[in-house]
Amino acid sequence: MSIDWTAINAKLPTERTPEAKKKRIELFRAMDMGNGILSLAEVDKGIRDVLKIDEIFDAKPAIMRAFQIAKNRGASKRGDLGDDYIEILEFRFFLLSLRQYFEYWEAFSRTDADNDKRIDLDEFKAAKAKMEVWVGEIGDIEGEFAKIDKNGGGKILFDEFCTWAIAKNLDLEDDDDNIVLE
């Protein structure tokens, strides 16, 4: 599947401009069920029905990671109730995280040849050349696999892959990096 990164970026208003802020508020309100906070279910439904980004909607692990990191970004202004939800002040960070974790999900999926949502050593070895385009040279492929496989299960899980991707500054060669991160 070919990802239209430019279209995805256009639907994620992450810039620090009055126009983008207004659009974020509109998106937040369209996803919110009326209580001023977003649950994971509201975010999931909003990606499908409000943002209309099917590629991301189908990438549940990326949504989950972005949601978790955004809701934990700071102490809630709503007390304990808000700690399990995304508040409006966390929403821009959520959109940035969603875009980034979707890129990691796409890289993970391109490496996971049998689509079992885990990467084994053979898949990792087979993907070495393309991964080196994304992260730079990987010397000892088996040693690198072992470093990523933190739980020693013989498979790289998405969370483990993300930790590695962040450390390596993974960047897909075909994505549109034209998204404002400041």
GROMACS elastic network, one bead per residue, 0.5 to 0.9 nm:
[ bonds ]
;  ai    aj funct       b0    kb
    3     6     6  0.87662   500
    3     7     6  0.88338   500
    3     8     6  0.84410   500
    3    55     6  0.76067   500
    3   174     6  0.86585   500
    3   175     6  0.78846   500
    4     7     6  0.54755   500
    4     8     6  0.64196   500
    4     9     6  0.88012   500
    4   175     6  0.80468   500
    4   176     6  0.83981   500
    5     8     6  0.50134   500
    5     9     6  0.60499   500
    5    10     6  0.84946   500
    5   174     6  0.83080   500
    5   175     6  0.55490   500
    5   176     6  0.52638   500
    5   177     6  0.82139   500
    5   178     6  0.89892   500
    6     9     6  0.51651   500
    6    10     6  0.61466   500
    6    11     6  0.88280   500
    6   175     6  0.79960   500
    6   176     6  0.57810   500
    6   177     6  0.85191   500
    6   178     6  0.76595   500
    6   179     6  0.89870   500
    7    10     6  0.50667   500
    7    11     6  0.65040   500
    7    53     6  0.89909   500
    8    11     6  0.53031   500
    8    12     6  0.66812   500
    8    53     6  0.69608   500
    8    55     6  0.89635   500
    8    56     6  0.88058   500
    8    99     6  0.81032   500
    9    12     6  0.52263   500
    9    13     6  0.75948   500
    9    14     6  0.86214   500
    9    99     6  0.76062   500
    9   176     6  0.78007   500
    9   177     6  0.85200   500
    9   178     6  0.73575   500
    9   179     6  0.62140   500
   10    13     6  0.68005   500
   10   179     6  0.84444   500
   11    51     6  0.64130   500
   11    52     6  0.85686   500
   11    53     6  0.81722   500
   12    15     6  0.88560   500
   12    20     6  0.88521   500
   12    24     6  0.81961   500
   12    51     6  0.80504   500
   12    92     6  0.87400   500
   12    95     6  0.61376   500
   12    96     6  0.77576   500
   12    99     6  0.79252   500
   12   179     6  0.85191   500
   13    16     6  0.87179   500
   13    19     6  0.86549   500
   13    20     6  0.50948   500
   13    21     6  0.74034   500
   13    23     6  0.65809   500
   13    24     6  0.61785   500
   13    92     6  0.77325   500
   13    95     6  0.76241   500
   13    96     6  0.88311   500
   13   179     6  0.87340   500
   13   180     6  0.87088   500
   14    17     6  0.86122   500
   14    20     6  0.65167   500
   14    21     6  0.79107   500
   14    24     6  0.79029   500
   14    92     6  0.58686   500
   14    93     6  0.80192   500
   14    95     6  0.67176   500
   14    96     6  0.64752   500
   14   179     6  0.71538   500
   14   180     6  0.59429   500
   14   181     6  0.72554   500
   14   182     6  0.87234   500
   15    18     6  0.86647   500
   15    19     6  0.85177   500
   15    20     6  0.57062   500
   15    21     6  0.75835   500
   15    92     6  0.86234   500
   15   179     6  0.77160   500
   15   180     6  0.53083   500
   15   181     6  0.75376   500
   15   182     6  0.77260   500
   16    19     6  0.84388   500
   16    20     6  0.65982   500
   16    21     6  0.68228   500
   16   180     6  0.79869   500
   16   182     6  0.76450   500
   17    20     6  0.52696   500
   17    21     6  0.61096   500
   17    22     6  0.85719   500
   18    21     6  0.50719   500
   18    22     6  0.61197   500
   18    23     6  0.86360   500
   19    22     6  0.51664   500
   19    23     6  0.62868   500
   19    24     6  0.87059   500
   20    24     6  0.61043   500
   20    25     6  0.86216   500
   21    24     6  0.50259   500
   21    25     6  0.62471   500
   21    26     6  0.86374   500
   21    92     6  0.84391   500
   22    25     6  0.51712   500
   22    26     6  0.62722   500
   22    27     6  0.86932   500
   23    26     6  0.50155   500
   23    27     6  0.61425   500
   23    28     6  0.85473   500
   24    27     6  0.50236   500
   24    28     6  0.60011   500
   24    29     6  0.85001   500
   24    88     6  0.86024   500
   24    91     6  0.74975   500
   24    92     6  0.71270   500
   25    28     6  0.50666   500
   25    29     6  0.61123   500
   25    30     6  0.85109   500
   25    88     6  0.74351   500
   25    91     6  0.86897   500
   26    29     6  0.52115   500
   26    30     6  0.61089   500
   26    31     6  0.87060   500
   27    30     6  0.50289   500
   27    31     6  0.62422   500
   27    32     6  0.85429   500
   27    46     6  0.82843   500
   27    50     6  0.71551   500
   27    51     6  0.78397   500
   28    31     6  0.52298   500
   28    32     6  0.59924   500
   28    36     6  0.85696   500
   28    37     6  0.85914   500
   28    38     6  0.78998   500
   28    43     6  0.89891   500
   28    46     6  0.87238   500
   28    87     6  0.88646   500
   28    88     6  0.69134   500
   28    91     6  0.73400   500
   29    33     6  0.79143   500
   29    34     6  0.76602   500
   29    36     6  0.77908   500
   30    33     6  0.79944   500
   30    46     6  0.75270   500
   30    50     6  0.68548   500
   31    34     6  0.88425   500
   31    38     6  0.72116   500
   31    42     6  0.58620   500
   31    43     6  0.65075   500
   31    45     6  0.75037   500
   31    46     6  0.50154   500
   31    47     6  0.84606   500
   31    49     6  0.85859   500
   31    50     6  0.69539   500
   32    35     6  0.68359   500
   32    36     6  0.64035   500
   32    37     6  0.64309   500
   32    38     6  0.56756   500
   32    39     6  0.83168   500
   32    42     6  0.65217   500
   32    43     6  0.82789   500
   32    46     6  0.84699   500
   33    36     6  0.77105   500
   33    37     6  0.81190   500
   33    38     6  0.77548   500
   33    42     6  0.74074   500
   34    37     6  0.78945   500
   35    38     6  0.81368   500
   36    86     6  0.89245   500
   36    87     6  0.68428   500
   36    88     6  0.74516   500
   37    82     6  0.70439   500
   37    85     6  0.58721   500
   37    86     6  0.55691   500
   37    88     6  0.70716   500
   38    41     6  0.79524   500
   38    42     6  0.57325   500
   38    43     6  0.63179   500
   38    84     6  0.89141   500
   38    85     6  0.53492   500
   38    87     6  0.65202   500
   38    88     6  0.84569   500
   39    42     6  0.51181   500
   39    43     6  0.62506   500
   39    44     6  0.85683   500
   39    67     6  0.87270   500
   39    84     6  0.74130   500
   39    85     6  0.50812   500
   39    86     6  0.66879   500
   40    43     6  0.50720   500
   40    44     6  0.60460   500
   40    45     6  0.85649   500
   40    63     6  0.84426   500
   40    64     6  0.76002   500
   40    67     6  0.67690   500
   40    68     6  0.88738   500
   40    84     6  0.88518   500
   40    85     6  0.73125   500
   40    86     6  0.83615   500
   41    44     6  0.50622   500
   41    45     6  0.61030   500
   41    46     6  0.83633   500
   42    45     6  0.51860   500
   42    46     6  0.58699   500
   42    47     6  0.85740   500
   43    47     6  0.61495   500
   43    48     6  0.87436   500
   43    63     6  0.82649   500
   43    67     6  0.80742   500
   43    86     6  0.88648   500
   44    47     6  0.53239   500
   44    48     6  0.66815   500
   44    49     6  0.87962   500
   44    57     6  0.67593   500
   44    60     6  0.82724   500
   44    63     6  0.73106   500
   44    64     6  0.89722   500
   45    48     6  0.52201   500
   45    49     6  0.59160   500
   45    50     6  0.77263   500
   45    57     6  0.82665   500
   46    49     6  0.50713   500
   46    51     6  0.62656   500
   46    52     6  0.78133   500
   47    50     6  0.58524   500
   47    52     6  0.58068   500
   47    53     6  0.60183   500
   47    54     6  0.76552   500
   47    56     6  0.73052   500
   47    57     6  0.58766   500
   48    51     6  0.61634   500
   48    53     6  0.59694   500
   48    54     6  0.61632   500
   48    56     6  0.83422   500
   48    57     6  0.57774   500
   49    52     6  0.53035   500
   49    53     6  0.83455   500
   50    53     6  0.84840   500
   51    54     6  0.87925   500
   52    55     6  0.89950   500
   52    56     6  0.89546   500
   52    57     6  0.82284   500
   53    56     6  0.56216   500
   53    57     6  0.61968   500
   53    58     6  0.88312   500
   54    58     6  0.61235   500
   54    59     6  0.86673   500
   55    58     6  0.54268   500
   55    59     6  0.66482   500
   55   102     6  0.86976   500
   56    60     6  0.75100   500
   56    62     6  0.76444   500
   56    63     6  0.74023   500
   56    98     6  0.82531   500
   56    99     6  0.84917   500
   56   102     6  0.64651   500
   57    60     6  0.65136   500
   57    63     6  0.76143   500
   58    61     6  0.88860   500
   58    63     6  0.89747   500
   59    62     6  0.55201   500
   59    63     6  0.65265   500
   59    64     6  0.88910   500
   59   102     6  0.69661   500
   59   105     6  0.69213   500
   59   106     6  0.84546   500
   60    63     6  0.50354   500
   60    64     6  0.61106   500
   60    65     6  0.86393   500
   61    64     6  0.50544   500
   61    65     6  0.61715   500
   61    66     6  0.86088   500
   61   101     6  0.84151   500
   61   102     6  0.86084   500
   61   105     6  0.74693   500
   61   158     6  0.73698   500
   61   159     6  0.85123   500
   62    65     6  0.51967   500
   62    66     6  0.61481   500
   62    67     6  0.84856   500
   62    97     6  0.87443   500
   62    98     6  0.66051   500
   62    99     6  0.86071   500
   62   100     6  0.84661   500
   62   102     6  0.52793   500
   62   103     6  0.85027   500
   62   104     6  0.77091   500
   62   105     6  0.60292   500
   62   158     6  0.86800   500
   63    66     6  0.52260   500
   63    67     6  0.60109   500
   63    68     6  0.85525   500
   63    97     6  0.87774   500
   63    98     6  0.61559   500
   63   101     6  0.75142   500
   63   102     6  0.76299   500
   64    67     6  0.51054   500
   64    68     6  0.60733   500
   64    69     6  0.86026   500
   64    98     6  0.88531   500
   65    68     6  0.51969   500
   65    69     6  0.61703   500
   65    70     6  0.85096   500
   65    97     6  0.80776   500
   65    98     6  0.78838   500
   65   101     6  0.69620   500
   65   159     6  0.80672   500
   66    69     6  0.53461   500
   66    70     6  0.60387   500
   66    71     6  0.85587   500
   66    93     6  0.86621   500
   66    94     6  0.58744   500
   66    95     6  0.78730   500
   66    96     6  0.83300   500
   66    99     6  0.84248   500
   66   100     6  0.82939   500
   66   101     6  0.64736   500
   66   102     6  0.87772   500
   67    70     6  0.52361   500
   67    71     6  0.60518   500
   67    72     6  0.84806   500
   67    85     6  0.82723   500
   67    86     6  0.74022   500
   67    94     6  0.63846   500
   67    97     6  0.80697   500
   67    98     6  0.77315   500
   68    71     6  0.54263   500
   68    72     6  0.61786   500
   68    73     6  0.86036   500
   68    84     6  0.84929   500
   68    85     6  0.87937   500
   68    86     6  0.88984   500
   68    94     6  0.89260   500
   69    72     6  0.52905   500
   69    73     6  0.61198   500
   69    93     6  0.87354   500
   69    94     6  0.76320   500
   69    97     6  0.76640   500
   70    73     6  0.51524   500
   70    74     6  0.82747   500
   70    85     6  0.87215   500
   70    86     6  0.66379   500
   70    87     6  0.89649   500
   70    90     6  0.59302   500
   70    91     6  0.73685   500
   70    92     6  0.88209   500
   70    93     6  0.60753   500
   70    95     6  0.87816   500
   70    97     6  0.73888   500
   71    74     6  0.73251   500
   71    75     6  0.87626   500
   71    76     6  0.84494   500
   71    82     6  0.82017   500
   71    83     6  0.63835   500
   71    84     6  0.63461   500
   71    85     6  0.55810   500
   71    87     6  0.74978   500
   71    90     6  0.68366   500
   71    91     6  0.88254   500
   71    94     6  0.80319   500
   72    75     6  0.73510   500
   72    76     6  0.86489   500
   72    83     6  0.68824   500
   72    84     6  0.79246   500
   72    85     6  0.86591   500
   72    86     6  0.84891   500
   72    90     6  0.89728   500
   73    76     6  0.89861   500
   73    90     6  0.71912   500
   73    93     6  0.84264   500
   74    77     6  0.89687   500
   74    83     6  0.84464   500
   74    90     6  0.81680   500
   75    78     6  0.86744   500
   75    79     6  0.78977   500
   75    80     6  0.87993   500
   75    82     6  0.83094   500
   75    83     6  0.68524   500
   76    79     6  0.55399   500
   76    80     6  0.70198   500
   76    81     6  0.78653   500
   76    82     6  0.51510   500
   76    83     6  0.54187   500
   76    84     6  0.88735   500
   76    85     6  0.87284   500
   76    86     6  0.88506   500
   76    87     6  0.77191   500
   77    80     6  0.87650   500
   77    82     6  0.70057   500
   77    83     6  0.87341   500
   77    87     6  0.84210   500
   78    81     6  0.60502   500
   78    82     6  0.50738   500
   78    83     6  0.78797   500
   78    87     6  0.88356   500
   79    82     6  0.58972   500
   79    83     6  0.71273   500
   80    83     6  0.54073   500
   80    84     6  0.77940   500
   81    84     6  0.66132   500
   81    85     6  0.76550   500
   82    85     6  0.51947   500
   82    86     6  0.71267   500
   82    87     6  0.70720   500
   83    86     6  0.77281   500
   83    87     6  0.88807   500
   86    89     6  0.80930   500
   86    90     6  0.59366   500
   86    91     6  0.65125   500
   86    94     6  0.79833   500
   87    90     6  0.53393   500
   87    91     6  0.63813   500
   88    91     6  0.51072   500
   88    92     6  0.79089   500
   89    92     6  0.71170   500
   89    93     6  0.81877   500
   90    93     6  0.54039   500
   90    94     6  0.61993   500
   90    95     6  0.89291   500
   91    95     6  0.62979   500
   91    96     6  0.87077   500
   92    95     6  0.51456   500
   92    96     6  0.63317   500
   92    97     6  0.85680   500
   93    96     6  0.51030   500
   93    97     6  0.60311   500
   93    98     6  0.84297   500
   94    97     6  0.50055   500
   94    98     6  0.58965   500
   94    99     6  0.86037   500
   95    99     6  0.63035   500
   95   100     6  0.86844   500
   96    99     6  0.53464   500
   96   100     6  0.63492   500
   96   101     6  0.87029   500
   96   179     6  0.83540   500
   96   180     6  0.83455   500
   96   181     6  0.70305   500
   97   100     6  0.50503   500
   97   101     6  0.59209   500
   97   102     6  0.82552   500
   98   101     6  0.52856   500
   98   102     6  0.59382   500
   98   103     6  0.85942   500
   99   102     6  0.51711   500
   99   103     6  0.64049   500
   99   104     6  0.89076   500
   99   179     6  0.88810   500
  100   103     6  0.51463   500
  100   104     6  0.64808   500
  100   105     6  0.87020   500
  101   105     6  0.60183   500
  101   106     6  0.85037   500
  101   162     6  0.76658   500
  102   106     6  0.61072   500
  102   107     6  0.86092   500
  103   106     6  0.50846   500
  103   107     6  0.63174   500
  103   108     6  0.85779   500
  103   170     6  0.87455   500
  103   171     6  0.77966   500
  103   172     6  0.71848   500
  103   175     6  0.78913   500
  104   107     6  0.50789   500
  104   108     6  0.60168   500
  104   109     6  0.84974   500
  104   158     6  0.85249   500
  104   161     6  0.78765   500
  104   162     6  0.63929   500
  104   165     6  0.69329   500
  104   166     6  0.87497   500
  104   170     6  0.76061   500
  104   171     6  0.83764   500
  104   172     6  0.84445   500
  105   109     6  0.59798   500
  105   110     6  0.85108   500
  105   158     6  0.74805   500
  105   161     6  0.88962   500
  105   162     6  0.82765   500
  106   109     6  0.50782   500
  106   110     6  0.61786   500
  106   111     6  0.86985   500
  106   172     6  0.85161   500
  107   110     6  0.51323   500
  107   111     6  0.63888   500
  107   112     6  0.87292   500
  107   131     6  0.81973   500
  107   134     6  0.85103   500
  107   170     6  0.85934   500
  107   171     6  0.87094   500
  107   172     6  0.69570   500
  108   111     6  0.51917   500
  108   112     6  0.61286   500
  108   117     6  0.82607   500
  108   118     6  0.85223   500
  108   119     6  0.79275   500
  108   158     6  0.70083   500
  108   161     6  0.70961   500
  108   162     6  0.85843   500
  109   113     6  0.74255   500
  109   115     6  0.70033   500
  109   117     6  0.74221   500
  109   118     6  0.89062   500
  109   119     6  0.88952   500
  110   113     6  0.67575   500
  110   115     6  0.89162   500
  110   127     6  0.82194   500
  111   114     6  0.89374   500
  111   115     6  0.88738   500
  111   119     6  0.68976   500
  111   123     6  0.63746   500
  111   124     6  0.65890   500
  111   126     6  0.81512   500
  111   127     6  0.57823   500
  111   128     6  0.88942   500
  111   130     6  0.86028   500
  111   131     6  0.81482   500
  112   115     6  0.53786   500
  112   116     6  0.70562   500
  112   117     6  0.65583   500
  112   118     6  0.62989   500
  112   119     6  0.51403   500
  112   120     6  0.78979   500
  112   123     6  0.63315   500
  112   124     6  0.79491   500
  112   127     6  0.87854   500
  113   116     6  0.81454   500
  113   119     6  0.78733   500
  113   123     6  0.62461   500
  113   126     6  0.89862   500
  113   127     6  0.88722   500
  114   117     6  0.81588   500
  114   118     6  0.85911   500
  114   119     6  0.85635   500
  114   123     6  0.83811   500
  115   118     6  0.74462   500
  115   119     6  0.86723   500
  116   119     6  0.78986   500
  117   156     6  0.88261   500
  117   157     6  0.71057   500
  117   158     6  0.73866   500
  118   155     6  0.57598   500
  118   156     6  0.55365   500
  118   157     6  0.51705   500
  118   158     6  0.71142   500
  119   122     6  0.81260   500
  119   123     6  0.59841   500
  119   124     6  0.64073   500
  119   154     6  0.85712   500
  119   155     6  0.52821   500
  119   157     6  0.67750   500
  119   158     6  0.85934   500
  119   161     6  0.89548   500
  120   123     6  0.53822   500
  120   124     6  0.61877   500
  120   125     6  0.87019   500
  120   145     6  0.86289   500
  120   154     6  0.63923   500
  120   156     6  0.63960   500
  121   125     6  0.60604   500
  121   126     6  0.85079   500
  121   141     6  0.87706   500
  121   142     6  0.72817   500
  121   145     6  0.67692   500
  121   146     6  0.89024   500
  121   154     6  0.72930   500
  121   155     6  0.71152   500
  121   156     6  0.84054   500
  122   125     6  0.51344   500
  122   126     6  0.61007   500
  122   127     6  0.86209   500
  123   126     6  0.50452   500
  123   127     6  0.61745   500
  123   128     6  0.86960   500
  124   127     6  0.52291   500
  124   128     6  0.62842   500
  124   131     6  0.87129   500
  124   141     6  0.78271   500
  124   142     6  0.86019   500
  124   145     6  0.72556   500
  124   156     6  0.89082   500
  125   128     6  0.52398   500
  125   129     6  0.85703   500
  125   141     6  0.65161   500
  125   142     6  0.77718   500
  125   145     6  0.87377   500
  126   129     6  0.76859   500
  126   130     6  0.88454   500
  127   130     6  0.55477   500
  127   131     6  0.60411   500
  127   132     6  0.86016   500
  128   131     6  0.51093   500
  128   132     6  0.60913   500
  128   133     6  0.88285   500
  128   137     6  0.89898   500
  128   138     6  0.74755   500
  128   141     6  0.74744   500
  129   132     6  0.52386   500
  129   133     6  0.67356   500
  129   137     6  0.88338   500
  129   138     6  0.89133   500
  130   133     6  0.52069   500
  130   134     6  0.67604   500
  131   134     6  0.50286   500
  131   135     6  0.61090   500
  131   136     6  0.75059   500
  131   137     6  0.84503   500
  131   138     6  0.81953   500
  131   170     6  0.85119   500
  131   172     6  0.87136   500
  132   135     6  0.51490   500
  132   137     6  0.51506   500
  132   138     6  0.62801   500
  133   136     6  0.58377   500
  133   137     6  0.79905   500
  133   170     6  0.89414   500
  133   171     6  0.82595   500
  133   172     6  0.76447   500
  133   173     6  0.69488   500
  134   168     6  0.87060   500
  134   169     6  0.82042   500
  134   170     6  0.52200   500
  134   172     6  0.52144   500
  134   173     6  0.64136   500
  135   138     6  0.79921   500
  135   165     6  0.77207   500
  135   168     6  0.56296   500
  135   169     6  0.64018   500
  135   171     6  0.67385   500
  135   172     6  0.85644   500
  136   168     6  0.80766   500
  136   170     6  0.85783   500
  138   141     6  0.62155   500
  138   144     6  0.73081   500
  139   142     6  0.89717   500
  139   143     6  0.84245   500
  139   144     6  0.78649   500
  140   143     6  0.52224   500
  140   144     6  0.60757   500
  140   145     6  0.86221   500
  141   144     6  0.50582   500
  141   145     6  0.61638   500
  141   146     6  0.86736   500
  142   145     6  0.50332   500
  142   146     6  0.62381   500
  142   147     6  0.87049   500
  143   146     6  0.50922   500
  143   147     6  0.62786   500
  143   148     6  0.87734   500
  144   147     6  0.51131   500
  144   148     6  0.63499   500
  144   149     6  0.86831   500
  145   148     6  0.52123   500
  145   149     6  0.61072   500
  145   154     6  0.87715   500
  145   155     6  0.86864   500
  145   156     6  0.77064   500
  146   149     6  0.51126   500
  146   150     6  0.72819   500
  146   152     6  0.73072   500
  146   154     6  0.80569   500
  146   156     6  0.89167   500
  147   150     6  0.63490   500
  147   152     6  0.89988   500
  147   164     6  0.86653   500
  148   151     6  0.87430   500
  148   152     6  0.89145   500
  148   156     6  0.66735   500
  148   157     6  0.89162   500
  148   160     6  0.59207   500
  148   161     6  0.66464   500
  148   163     6  0.79169   500
  148   164     6  0.62287   500
  149   152     6  0.53750   500
  149   153     6  0.68430   500
  149   154     6  0.67135   500
  149   155     6  0.63633   500
  149   156     6  0.51429   500
  149   157     6  0.75786   500
  149   160     6  0.64719   500
  149   161     6  0.82753   500
  150   153     6  0.79870   500
  150   156     6  0.81455   500
  150   160     6  0.67938   500
  151   154     6  0.82222   500
  151   155     6  0.87364   500
  151   156     6  0.87261   500
  151   160     6  0.87349   500
  152   155     6  0.76219   500
  152   156     6  0.87927   500
  153   156     6  0.77933   500
  156   159     6  0.82506   500
  156   160     6  0.61119   500
  156   161     6  0.63768   500
  157   160     6  0.52944   500
  157   161     6  0.61545   500
  157   162     6  0.86972   500
  158   162     6  0.60916   500
  158   163     6  0.87027   500
  159   162     6  0.51222   500
  159   163     6  0.64314   500
  159   164     6  0.88226   500
  160   163     6  0.52506   500
  160   164     6  0.64461   500
  160   165     6  0.86423   500
  161   164     6  0.51498   500
  161   165     6  0.59699   500
  161   166     6  0.85730   500
  162   166     6  0.59975   500
  162   167     6  0.84505   500
  163   166     6  0.53524   500
  163   167     6  0.63028   500
  163   168     6  0.86667   500
  164   167     6  0.51127   500
  164   168     6  0.60318   500
  164   169     6  0.83884   500
  164   170     6  0.83810   500
  165   168     6  0.50760   500
  165   169     6  0.57891   500
  165   171     6  0.84391   500
  166   169     6  0.50018   500
  166   170     6  0.64024   500
  167   170     6  0.79055   500
  168   171     6  0.88956   500
  171   174     6  0.87002   500
  171   175     6  0.78296   500
  171   177     6  0.86189   500
  172   175     6  0.56912   500
  172   176     6  0.88488   500
  173   176     6  0.86492   500
  175   178     6  0.88672   500
  176   179     6  0.77520   500
  177   180     6  0.86010   500
